[in-house]
Amino acid sequence: MKLKFLSFILFCLISGKINAQSSRIDTVAVSVLDRMSAMIGELSSCSVHVKSNYDVSSLTLGLVKHSDEEHVYIGGPDKLLIRSEGDKGNKYMLYNGKTLSYYSIDKNHYSQVAVPSTVMEMIDHMNKTYGIVFPVADFLYPGFVDDILSASSDLVLLGMTKVDGKDCYHIAGAAKDKTFQFWIADDPFYLPVKMVIVYTNKPLNPQFEATYSEWQLNPNLPAGIFDFKVPPGAKKIKLTPLAAKK
């Protein structure tokens, strides 16, 4: 780590301890998250492999652990491709700036929805309208750090640790309905390596854990990979909005 950044960290540690007496917000943790958010915001394209483990509540078994893996490709502000496999099934989601296409490999059916013209607006729309959650979405929001600060009562840097051989900043925080932890790589790109969320407002406190690997920064992604071509014999279905499920 460069000498100038070490001096900055030492300064933040001192000021962070003073500030923590009242707000319990660690300025070093904030600076690390700010740097991560800025680096992601500067990317023109990227790809990443996401492995997630999550709890599903069962009346007889309590919390049951499930897992999925996603390969995510982001091609600028208006292109997204997600290839998913795991307990939720094998599927694709493709977004080309106009339409989001969903395809279930297992069932050979697909849906298409007209959506807003940027990745972030599309994610918001699909989450609010259909309850669809997108991997890596939290880290893509320009207001990611501001949202954490506005909702958190605690945010601290626990220290340095290793995740899959990578040196990482280990950051933890607490909000009204959850606790969370981030592991951010201590390298020039400050990319997320791992995230854990504990939902303290739900019975048995279910957890969500995701690890992020195989990052590719600014790859040349052909525009054609984001366009959906209907497979032979695939049946078209309609996605059900959340409002219709109530």
Backbone as CSV, one residue per row, in Angstrom:
resi,resn,N_x,N_y,N_z,CA_x,CA_y,CA_z,C_x,C_y,C_z
1,MET,0.841,-1.184,0.000,0.000,0.000,0.000,0.880,1.239,0.000
2,LYS,0.532,2.269,-0.760,1.358,3.436,-0.887,1.419,4.214,0.414
3,LEU,2.567,4.945,0.623,2.790,5.685,1.851,1.745,6.765,2.054
4,LYS,1.364,7.451,0.978,0.377,8.519,1.117,-0.953,7.971,1.598
5,PHE,-1.348,6.803,1.060,-2.632,6.247,1.480,-2.569,5.734,2.915
6,LEU,-1.383,5.226,3.341,-1.212,4.838,4.737,-1.402,6.024,5.658
7,SER,-0.840,7.169,5.287,-1.002,8.377,6.099,-2.468,8.782,6.164
8,PHE,-3.153,8.652,5.026,-4.573,8.988,5.004,-5.375,8.064,5.914
9,ILE,-5.058,6.762,5.883,-5.753,5.799,6.732,-5.531,6.121,8.209
10,LEU,-4.273,6.457,8.586,-3.986,6.794,9.981,-4.768,8.023,10.416
11,PHE,-4.851,9.032,9.534,-5.627,10.220,9.850,-7.097,9.866,10.047
12,CYS,-7.623,9.028,9.141,-9.037,8.643,9.236,-9.311,7.827,10.488
13,LEU,-8.342,6.975,10.883,-8.520,6.183,12.094,-8.680,7.085,13.312
14,ILE,-7.855,8.138,13.395,-7.927,9.053,14.526,-9.246,9.814,14.519
15,SER,-9.593,10.405,13.354,-10.827,11.176,13.277,-12.041,10.274,13.394
16,GLY,-11.906,9.021,12.871,-13.023,8.084,12.957,-13.342,7.706,14.376
17,LYS,-12.317,7.548,15.228,-12.549,7.204,16.624,-13.252,8.334,17.351
18,ILE,-12.879,9.574,17.027,-13.535,10.712,17.658,-14.988,10.786,17.245
19,ASN,-15.235,10.620,15.929,-16.589,10.694,15.418,-17.442,9.542,15.926
20,ALA,-16.834,8.362,16.144,-17.580,7.173,16.559,-18.212,7.346,17.931
21,GLN,-17.673,8.274,18.758,-18.235,8.460,20.085,-19.673,8.950,20.022
22,SER,-20.038,9.654,18.939,-21.386,10.174,18.833,-22.218,9.429,17.798
23,SER,-21.673,9.229,16.573,-22.476,8.655,15.502,-22.190,7.178,15.249
24,ARG,-21.061,6.681,15.754,-20.650,5.302,15.557,-20.472,4.975,14.071
25,ILE,-20.138,5.968,13.272,-19.828,5.780,11.860,-18.329,5.967,11.678
26,ASP,-17.666,4.923,11.224,-16.214,4.918,11.067,-15.854,5.544,9.717
27,THR,-15.090,6.637,9.748,-14.755,7.332,8.504,-13.849,6.513,7.592
28,VAL,-13.067,5.602,8.167,-12.235,4.740,7.321,-13.118,3.790,6.515
29,ALA,-14.124,3.212,7.163,-15.058,2.327,6.457,-15.753,3.084,5.333
30,VAL,-16.147,4.320,5.600,-16.815,5.131,4.585,-15.881,5.406,3.414
31,SER,-14.619,5.717,3.709,-13.664,6.028,2.632,-13.406,4.814,1.748
32,VAL,-13.348,3.619,2.341,-13.151,2.393,1.555,-14.359,2.146,0.649
33,LEU,-15.570,2.278,1.197,-16.771,2.069,0.392,-16.903,3.133,-0.690
34,ASP,-16.541,4.367,-0.367,-16.562,5.436,-1.376,-15.631,5.108,-2.537
35,ARG,-14.445,4.626,-2.198,-13.467,4.308,-3.245,-13.975,3.158,-4.113
36,MET,-14.554,2.127,-3.485,-15.109,1.012,-4.235,-16.204,1.493,-5.186
37,SER,-17.125,2.311,-4.665,-18.241,2.806,-5.470,-17.750,3.655,-6.633
38,ALA,-16.729,4.480,-6.388,-16.177,5.324,-7.449,-15.529,4.487,-8.543
39,MET,-14.788,3.448,-8.155,-14.120,2.599,-9.138,-15.139,1.872,-10.016
40,ILE,-16.202,1.335,-9.405,-17.240,0.644,-10.181,-17.948,1.627,-11.101
41,GLY,-18.191,2.843,-10.602,-18.872,3.852,-11.402,-18.097,4.289,-12.630
42,GLU,-16.777,4.112,-12.611,-15.943,4.511,-13.748,-15.842,3.441,-14.834
43,LEU,-16.332,2.228,-14.552,-16.222,1.147,-15.527,-17.178,1.370,-16.694
44,SER,-16.720,1.084,-17.898,-17.599,1.144,-19.065,-18.292,-0.191,-19.297
45,SER,-17.688,-1.276,-18.809,-18.285,-2.607,-18.884,-17.559,-3.504,-17.887
46,CYS,-18.191,-4.614,-17.533,-17.533,-5.556,-16.630,-18.273,-6.885,-16.647
47,SER,-17.605,-7.910,-16.112,-18.260,-9.195,-15.885,-17.764,-9.739,-14.557
48,VAL,-18.595,-10.563,-13.911,-18.247,-11.099,-12.601,-19.034,-12.383,-12.364
49,HIS,-18.424,-13.294,-11.624,-19.082,-14.530,-11.202,-19.549,-14.357,-9.769
50,VAL,-20.825,-14.626,-9.508,-21.410,-14.448,-8.178,-21.920,-15.791,-7.672
51,LYS,-21.455,-16.195,-6.491,-21.955,-17.400,-5.849,-22.677,-16.990,-4.576
52,SER,-23.948,-17.365,-4.453,-24.747,-16.937,-3.312,-25.313,-18.117,-2.541
53,ASN,-25.374,-17.952,-1.230,-26.024,-18.898,-0.329,-27.063,-18.129,0.476
54,TYR,-28.242,-18.702,0.628,-29.314,-17.965,1.293,-30.234,-18.939,2.031
55,ASP,-30.872,-18.420,3.066,-31.762,-19.233,3.893,-33.207,-19.082,3.437
56,VAL,-33.916,-20.201,3.398,-35.346,-20.213,3.119,-36.039,-20.869,4.304
57,SER,-37.062,-20.205,4.824,-37.732,-20.683,6.031,-38.670,-21.851,5.733
58,SER,-38.581,-22.890,6.575,-39.460,-24.053,6.480,-40.197,-24.230,7.808
59,LEU,-41.489,-24.539,7.755,-42.277,-24.697,8.980,-41.760,-25.847,9.834
60,THR,-41.240,-26.890,9.189,-40.790,-28.068,9.940,-39.285,-28.136,10.139
61,LEU,-38.518,-27.509,9.248,-37.064,-27.642,9.298,-36.331,-26.376,9.722
62,GLY,-37.075,-25.305,9.927,-36.414,-24.049,10.264,-35.828,-23.415,9.019
63,LEU,-34.600,-22.927,9.116,-33.945,-22.314,7.973,-33.201,-23.363,7.154
64,VAL,-33.508,-23.414,5.860,-32.865,-24.358,4.956,-31.961,-23.576,4.007
65,LYS,-30.711,-23.998,3.890,-29.731,-23.295,3.066,-29.871,-23.687,1.595
66,HIS,-29.895,-22.663,0.729,-29.926,-22.864,-0.713,-28.774,-22.092,-1.344
67,SER,-28.482,-22.395,-2.605,-27.376,-21.714,-3.274,-27.646,-21.565,-4.765
68,ASP,-27.042,-20.532,-5.344,-27.124,-20.265,-6.778,-25.799,-19.686,-7.242
69,GLU,-25.573,-19.758,-8.543,-24.406,-19.120,-9.147,-24.867,-18.314,-10.355
70,GLU,-24.283,-17.129,-10.496,-24.621,-16.272,-11.632,-23.362,-15.766,-12.312
71,HIS,-23.396,-15.765,-13.630,-22.378,-15.084,-14.423,-23.031,-13.808,-14.954
72,VAL,-22.480,-12.664,-14.568,-23.088,-11.370,-14.871,-22.202,-10.609,-15.847
73,TYR,-22.832,-10.069,-16.904,-22.119,-9.270,-17.906,-22.857,-7.936,-18.045
74,ILE,-22.150,-6.836,-17.830,-22.740,-5.505,-17.928,-22.036,-4.755,-19.052
75,GLY,-22.785,-4.349,-20.052,-22.212,-3.667,-21.201,-22.617,-2.211,-21.245
76,GLY,-22.051,-1.414,-20.357,-22.390,0.011,-20.319,-23.685,0.253,-19.587
77,PRO,-24.299,1.431,-19.802,-25.483,1.808,-19.027,-26.777,1.130,-19.456
78,ASP,-26.757,0.394,-20.584,-28.032,-0.129,-21.088,-27.948,-1.573,-21.590
79,LYS,-27.007,-2.352,-21.051,-26.890,-3.748,-21.470,-26.581,-4.625,-20.259
80,LEU,-27.293,-5.765,-20.150,-27.087,-6.676,-19.022,-27.439,-8.097,-19.445
81,LEU,-26.578,-9.040,-19.063,-26.826,-10.461,-19.293,-26.492,-11.219,-18.018
82,ILE,-27.416,-12.057,-17.562,-27.204,-12.872,-16.365,-27.530,-14.323,-16.698
83,ARG,-26.563,-15.185,-16.483,-26.761,-16.629,-16.649,-26.764,-17.246,-15.264
84,SER,-27.891,-17.827,-14.837,-28.048,-18.354,-13.481,-28.239,-19.859,-13.494
85,GLU,-27.678,-20.508,-12.467,-27.900,-21.934,-12.274,-27.853,-22.228,-10.777
86,GLY,-28.655,-23.188,-10.346,-28.686,-23.514,-8.925,-30.065,-23.913,-8.472
87,ASP,-30.341,-23.698,-7.193,-31.602,-24.160,-6.607,-32.822,-23.439,-7.158
88,LYS,-32.646,-22.235,-7.704,-33.764,-21.516,-8.307,-33.937,-21.860,-9.777
89,GLY,-33.150,-22.802,-10.260,-33.274,-23.237,-11.644,-32.222,-22.623,-12.540
90,ASN,-32.185,-23.102,-13.766,-31.239,-22.623,-14.770,-31.961,-21.661,-15.703
91,LYS,-31.433,-20.453,-15.815,-32.155,-19.420,-16.561,-31.211,-18.335,-17.074
92,TYR,-31.745,-17.554,-17.993,-31.068,-16.375,-18.514,-31.953,-15.158,-18.285
93,MET,-31.333,-14.004,-18.090,-32.012,-12.718,-18.185,-31.153,-11.828,-19.083
94,LEU,-31.760,-11.274,-20.111,-31.048,-10.434,-21.061,-31.758,-9.091,-21.191
95,TYR,-30.977,-8.024,-21.148,-31.525,-6.674,-21.262,-30.724,-5.918,-22.314
96,ASN,-31.424,-5.328,-23.293,-30.748,-4.660,-24.411,-31.028,-3.161,-24.489
97,GLY,-31.521,-2.593,-23.404,-31.837,-1.171,-23.392,-33.296,-0.866,-23.664
98,LYS,-34.036,-1.861,-24.139,-35.460,-1.675,-24.422,-36.333,-2.752,-23.771
99,THR,-35.838,-3.981,-23.829,-36.633,-5.130,-23.384,-35.824,-6.012,-22.452
100,LEU,-36.469,-6.486,-21.384,-35.871,-7.517,-20.545,-36.479,-8.856,-20.947
101,SER,-35.634,-9.801,-21.300,-36.091,-11.142,-21.671,-35.667,-12.133,-20.601
102,TYR,-36.606,-12.950,-20.158,-36.342,-13.995,-19.161,-36.567,-15.344,-19.825
103,TYR,-35.608,-16.248,-19.672,-35.752,-17.571,-20.272,-35.376,-18.650,-19.277
104,SER,-36.299,-19.583,-19.019,-36.047,-20.735,-18.168,-35.570,-21.896,-19.033
105,ILE,-34.329,-22.312,-18.807,-33.779,-23.440,-19.556,-34.492,-24.729,-19.163
106,ASP,-34.791,-24.880,-17.876,-35.421,-26.098,-17.371,-36.821,-26.309,-17.955
107,LYS,-37.600,-25.214,-18.077,-38.996,-25.328,-18.506,-39.185,-24.935,-19.968
108,ASN,-38.145,-24.407,-20.590,-38.207,-23.951,-21.976,-39.363,-22.974,-22.206
109,HIS,-39.480,-22.009,-21.305,-40.429,-20.926,-21.539,-39.743,-19.585,-21.308
110,TYR,-40.350,-18.530,-21.850,-39.720,-17.217,-21.777,-40.771,-16.121,-21.601
111,SER,-40.296,-14.981,-21.107,-41.130,-13.789,-20.975,-40.329,-12.602,-21.488
112,GLN,-41.039,-11.591,-21.964,-40.401,-10.351,-22.372,-41.209,-9.166,-21.864
113,VAL,-40.499,-8.178,-21.307,-41.144,-7.025,-20.701,-40.465,-5.763,-21.204
114,ALA,-41.268,-4.778,-21.609,-40.724,-3.471,-21.973,-40.309,-2.756,-20.691
115,VAL,-39.099,-2.237,-20.666,-38.543,-1.661,-19.438,-37.829,-0.340,-19.754
116,PRO,-37.467,0.436,-18.709,-36.740,1.701,-18.917,-35.399,1.493,-19.612
117,SER,-34.784,2.611,-20.018,-33.657,2.559,-20.945,-32.270,2.514,-20.313
118,THR,-32.173,2.352,-18.999,-30.858,2.160,-18.376,-30.918,0.958,-17.442
119,VAL,-29.761,0.370,-17.181,-29.682,-0.805,-16.308,-30.265,-0.511,-14.937
120,MET,-29.892,0.642,-14.347,-30.342,0.946,-12.996,-31.844,1.183,-12.941
121,GLU,-32.394,1.895,-13.919,-33.841,2.114,-13.956,-34.578,0.803,-14.188
122,MET,-34.017,-0.044,-15.041,-34.628,-1.345,-15.296,-34.650,-2.198,-14.033
123,ILE,-33.531,-2.224,-13.297,-33.459,-3.004,-12.058,-34.493,-2.511,-11.056
124,ASP,-34.597,-1.200,-10.899,-35.602,-0.624,-9.985,-37.006,-1.047,-10.388
125,HIS,-37.293,-0.932,-11.674,-38.628,-1.267,-12.175,-38.963,-2.737,-11.946
126,MET,-38.035,-3.627,-12.281,-38.308,-5.051,-12.145,-38.402,-5.477,-10.683
127,ASN,-37.620,-4.835,-9.824,-37.681,-5.163,-8.402,-39.003,-4.719,-7.785
128,LYS,-39.424,-3.492,-8.085,-40.655,-2.955,-7.502,-41.902,-3.587,-8.105
129,THR,-41.856,-3.897,-9.396,-43.046,-4.419,-10.077,-43.187,-5.931,-9.952
130,TYR,-42.050,-6.654,-10.046,-42.111,-8.117,-10.073,-41.353,-8.788,-8.927
131,GLY,-40.661,-8.023,-8.110,-39.915,-8.598,-6.992,-38.660,-9.340,-7.404
132,ILE,-38.137,-9.065,-8.606,-36.933,-9.733,-9.096,-35.704,-9.041,-8.528
133,VAL,-34.791,-9.836,-7.948,-33.562,-9.313,-7.364,-32.400,-9.641,-8.295
134,PHE,-31.535,-8.678,-8.523,-30.420,-8.843,-9.450,-29.098,-8.907,-8.687
135,PRO,-28.236,-9.880,-9.022,-26.926,-9.940,-8.377,-26.086,-8.711,-8.699
136,VAL,-25.304,-8.264,-7.741,-24.391,-7.127,-7.858,-25.127,-5.786,-7.875
137,ALA,-26.461,-5.789,-7.901,-27.209,-4.544,-8.063,-26.861,-3.506,-6.999
138,ASP,-26.724,-3.947,-5.748,-26.446,-3.000,-4.667,-25.208,-2.161,-4.948
139,PHE,-24.171,-2.788,-5.475,-22.903,-2.095,-5.694,-22.931,-1.180,-6.912
140,LEU,-23.942,-1.314,-7.771,-23.997,-0.522,-8.987,-24.623,0.855,-8.775
141,TYR,-25.419,1.009,-7.714,-26.118,2.268,-7.505,-25.144,3.397,-7.194
142,PRO,-25.255,4.550,-7.890,-24.390,5.700,-7.581,-24.525,6.161,-6.135
143,GLY,-25.722,5.985,-5.557,-25.958,6.421,-4.181,-25.764,5.320,-3.155
144,PHE,-25.006,4.285,-3.514,-24.817,3.117,-2.641,-24.358,3.516,-1.239
145,VAL,-23.301,4.313,-1.137,-22.745,4.678,0.172,-23.697,5.590,0.924
146,ASP,-24.305,6.547,0.235,-25.254,7.455,0.893,-26.443,6.688,1.463
147,ASP,-26.914,5.680,0.726,-28.037,4.874,1.215,-27.660,4.109,2.482
148,ILE,-26.428,3.575,2.512,-25.972,2.857,3.706,-25.887,3.793,4.899
149,LEU,-25.317,4.971,4.686,-25.155,5.925,5.782,-26.497,6.410,6.310
150,SER,-27.459,6.614,5.428,-28.763,7.116,5.862,-29.545,6.072,6.647
151,ALA,-29.255,4.779,6.419,-30.013,3.715,7.075,-29.293,3.083,8.258
152,SER,-27.986,3.363,8.416,-27.174,2.625,9.386,-27.011,3.375,10.705
153,SER,-27.066,2.607,11.783,-26.739,3.142,13.107,-25.288,2.859,13.454
154,ASP,-24.685,1.877,12.808,-23.289,1.511,13.022,-22.653,1.178,11.684
155,LEU,-21.401,1.585,11.514,-20.619,1.222,10.336,-19.155,1.303,10.732
156,VAL,-18.473,0.153,10.751,-17.105,0.125,11.265,-16.204,-0.720,10.375
157,LEU,-14.925,-0.367,10.371,-13.900,-1.199,9.751,-13.355,-2.126,10.823
158,LEU,-13.577,-3.432,10.669,-13.138,-4.407,11.667,-11.659,-4.731,11.535
159,GLY,-11.071,-4.435,10.382,-9.650,-4.713,10.171,-9.423,-5.335,8.817
160,MET,-8.247,-5.928,8.645,-7.882,-6.583,7.396,-7.963,-8.096,7.579
161,THR,-8.426,-8.797,6.545,-8.511,-10.248,6.584,-8.354,-10.782,5.167
162,LYS,-8.311,-12.086,5.017,-8.175,-12.704,3.704,-9.453,-13.458,3.331
163,VAL,-9.856,-13.318,2.085,-10.962,-14.079,1.521,-10.471,-14.674,0.213
164,ASP,-10.452,-15.996,0.139,-9.945,-16.699,-1.050,-8.558,-16.181,-1.453
165,GLY,-7.721,-15.958,-0.453,-6.352,-15.535,-0.701,-6.162,-14.056,-0.970
166,LYS,-7.252,-13.288,-0.989,-7.159,-11.852,-1.249,-7.166,-11.070,0.066
167,ASP,-6.276,-10.083,0.186,-6.319,-9.173,1.326,-7.534,-8.263,1.174
168,CYS,-8.339,-8.186,2.238,-9.586,-7.431,2.161,-9.799,-6.551,3.383
169,TYR,-10.446,-5.407,3.156,-10.992,-4.610,4.239,-12.295,-5.286,4.680
170,HIS,-12.432,-5.526,5.976,-13.638,-6.155,6.503,-14.478,-5.081,7.190
171,ILE,-15.629,-4.786,6.612,-16.498,-3.709,7.093,-17.820,-4.311,7.556
172,ALA,-18.318,-3.840,8.690,-19.590,-4.335,9.223,-20.477,-3.160,9.614
173,GLY,-21.774,-3.377,9.543,-22.710,-2.320,9.905,-24.039,-2.893,10.354
174,ALA,-24.870,-2.009,10.894,-26.192,-2.409,11.366,-27.209,-1.342,11.003
175,ALA,-28.364,-1.792,10.561,-29.494,-0.921,10.275,-30.687,-1.408,11.091
176,LYS,-31.823,-0.789,10.891,-33.004,-1.106,11.686,-33.454,-2.547,11.516
177,ASP,-33.378,-3.061,10.292,-33.937,-4.379,9.995,-32.903,-5.417,9.590
178,LYS,-31.606,-5.059,9.643,-30.580,-5.999,9.195,-29.214,-5.615,9.734
179,THR,-28.302,-6.585,9.717,-26.879,-6.298,9.866,-26.204,-6.738,8.577
180,PHE,-25.038,-6.172,8.289,-24.383,-6.481,7.026,-22.873,-6.411,7.188
181,GLN,-22.186,-7.143,6.313,-20.732,-7.142,6.273,-20.273,-7.126,4.821
182,PHE,-19.211,-6.368,4.558,-18.601,-6.311,3.239,-17.121,-6.631,3.368
183,TRP,-16.602,-7.349,2.397,-15.165,-7.579,2.273,-14.743,-6.946,0.952
184,ILE,-13.911,-5.908,1.017,-13.501,-5.148,-0.162,-12.009,-5.375,-0.405
185,ALA,-11.639,-5.726,-1.633,-10.255,-6.065,-1.954,-9.321,-4.881,-1.725
186,ASP,-8.193,-5.159,-1.067,-7.146,-4.160,-0.873,-6.200,-4.213,-2.071
187,ASP,-6.691,-3.674,-3.192,-5.879,-3.591,-4.406,-6.274,-2.305,-5.125
188,PRO,-5.678,-1.989,-6.257,-5.981,-0.708,-6.903,-7.432,-0.521,-7.326
189,PHE,-8.206,-1.620,-7.428,-9.562,-1.512,-7.951,-10.644,-1.522,-6.874
190,TYR,-10.307,-1.953,-5.662,-11.249,-1.915,-4.534,-12.589,-2.584,-4.869
191,LEU,-12.544,-3.742,-5.477,-13.772,-4.434,-5.864,-14.315,-5.272,-4.720
192,PRO,-15.639,-5.438,-4.646,-16.219,-6.302,-3.614,-15.834,-7.757,-3.817
193,VAL,-15.519,-8.439,-2.715,-15.137,-9.843,-2.745,-16.203,-10.708,-2.076
194,LYS,-16.876,-10.153,-1.055,-17.869,-10.935,-0.326,-18.840,-10.003,0.374
195,MET,-20.080,-10.475,0.560,-21.098,-9.719,1.287,-21.962,-10.690,2.081
196,VAL,-22.312,-10.302,3.295,-23.235,-11.084,4.127,-24.291,-10.144,4.702
197,ILE,-25.550,-10.529,4.598,-26.654,-9.775,5.189,-27.428,-10.698,6.112
198,VAL,-27.714,-10.245,7.336,-28.553,-10.974,8.285,-29.825,-10.162,8.484
199,TYR,-30.983,-10.749,8.177,-32.261,-10.043,8.277,-32.809,-10.199,9.697
200,THR,-32.513,-9.230,10.544,-32.864,-9.307,11.965,-34.338,-9.067,12.224
201,ASN,-35.088,-8.621,11.235,-36.523,-8.373,11.414,-37.374,-9.568,11.019
202,LYS,-36.731,-10.672,10.596,-37.465,-11.859,10.167,-37.225,-13.007,11.150
203,PRO,-38.194,-13.915,11.278,-38.025,-15.047,12.199,-36.762,-15.848,11.899
204,LEU,-36.031,-16.198,12.943,-34.809,-17.001,12.880,-33.619,-16.286,12.231
205,ASN,-33.821,-15.015,11.867,-32.723,-14.216,11.301,-32.049,-14.889,10.093
206,PRO,-32.769,-15.048,8.990,-32.169,-15.661,7.795,-31.012,-14.824,7.259
207,GLN,-30.086,-15.504,6.579,-28.899,-14.844,6.052,-28.816,-14.975,4.538
208,PHE,-28.135,-13.999,3.956,-27.779,-14.040,2.537,-26.284,-13.790,2.445
209,GLU,-25.581,-14.639,1.711,-24.138,-14.497,1.558,-23.779,-14.613,0.081
210,ALA,-22.940,-13.716,-0.397,-22.510,-13.760,-1.793,-21.012,-13.518,-1.879
211,THR,-20.358,-14.263,-2.757,-18.943,-14.023,-3.043,-18.815,-13.637,-4.518
212,TYR,-17.885,-12.729,-4.795,-17.710,-12.162,-6.123,-16.293,-12.470,-6.606
213,SER,-16.190,-13.108,-7.760,-14.887,-13.520,-8.261,-14.840,-13.378,-9.788
214,GLU,-13.662,-13.611,-10.342,-13.459,-13.583,-11.794,-13.883,-12.248,-12.416
215,TRP,-13.623,-11.166,-11.690,-13.933,-9.843,-12.240,-13.144,-9.601,-13.533
216,GLN,-13.821,-9.121,-14.557,-13.184,-8.640,-15.785,-13.597,-7.185,-15.962
217,LEU,-12.613,-6.295,-16.045,-12.901,-4.869,-16.094,-12.776,-4.341,-17.521
218,ASN,-13.820,-3.643,-17.957,-13.879,-3.029,-19.287,-13.611,-4.018,-20.423
219,PRO,-14.223,-5.209,-20.372,-14.050,-6.140,-21.494,-14.838,-5.659,-22.713
220,ASN,-14.448,-6.128,-23.870,-15.171,-5.807,-25.102,-16.298,-6.822,-25.268
221,LEU,-17.510,-6.413,-24.950,-18.664,-7.314,-24.997,-19.504,-6.992,-26.233
222,PRO,-19.627,-7.919,-27.177,-20.432,-7.672,-28.380,-21.884,-7.368,-28.027
223,ALA,-22.462,-6.365,-28.664,-23.841,-5.965,-28.361,-24.824,-7.100,-28.604
224,GLY,-24.500,-7.990,-29.531,-25.415,-9.066,-29.877,-25.680,-10.059,-28.762
225,ILE,-24.780,-10.162,-27.787,-24.983,-11.148,-26.729,-26.128,-10.751,-25.802
226,PHE,-26.576,-9.507,-25.881,-27.639,-9.032,-25.003,-29.018,-9.127,-25.656
227,ASP,-29.060,-9.587,-26.902,-30.331,-9.758,-27.610,-30.803,-11.206,-27.478
228,PHE,-32.079,-11.374,-27.178,-32.648,-12.703,-26.947,-33.196,-13.278,-28.245
229,LYS,-32.838,-14.498,-28.519,-33.383,-15.244,-29.654,-34.197,-16.406,-29.100
230,VAL,-35.451,-16.466,-29.465,-36.363,-17.477,-28.918,-35.903,-18.875,-29.323
231,PRO,-35.643,-19.760,-28.337,-35.223,-21.137,-28.653,-36.358,-21.926,-29.309
232,PRO,-36.027,-22.930,-30.095,-37.054,-23.750,-30.745,-38.009,-24.370,-29.726
233,GLY,-39.301,-24.217,-29.974,-40.327,-24.832,-29.139,-40.583,-24.127,-27.826
234,ALA,-39.921,-23.012,-27.558,-40.114,-22.305,-26.281,-41.501,-21.671,-26.230
235,LYS,-42.109,-21.747,-25.053,-43.444,-21.192,-24.852,-43.352,-19.826,-24.180
236,LYS,-44.115,-18.866,-24.688,-44.115,-17.531,-24.103,-45.122,-17.455,-22.954
237,ILE,-44.688,-16.913,-21.813,-45.554,-16.749,-20.652,-45.496,-15.289,-20.201
238,LYS,-46.386,-14.918,-19.295,-46.398,-13.571,-18.745,-45.859,-13.585,-17.314
239,LEU,-45.019,-12.616,-16.997,-44.587,-12.450,-15.621,-45.725,-11.873,-14.800
240,THR,-45.885,-12.345,-13.576,-46.956,-11.886,-12.707,-46.466,-10.771,-11.800
241,PRO,-47.057,-9.576,-11.887,-46.632,-8.475,-11.001,-46.920,-8.796,-9.547
242,LEU,-46.162,-8.161,-8.654,-46.356,-8.382,-7.226,-47.770,-8.038,-6.794
243,ALA,-48.347,-6.984,-7.347,-49.696,-6.527,-6.955,-50.734,-7.608,-7.225
244,ALA,-50.535,-8.397,-8.280,-51.506,-9.435,-8.632,-51.382,-10.669,-7.753
245,LYS,-50.252,-10.781,-7.012,-50.047,-11.957,-6.158,-50.675,-11.777,-4.779
246,LYS,-51.070,-10.553,-4.443,-51.616,-10.288,-3.104,-53.078,-10.719,-3.014
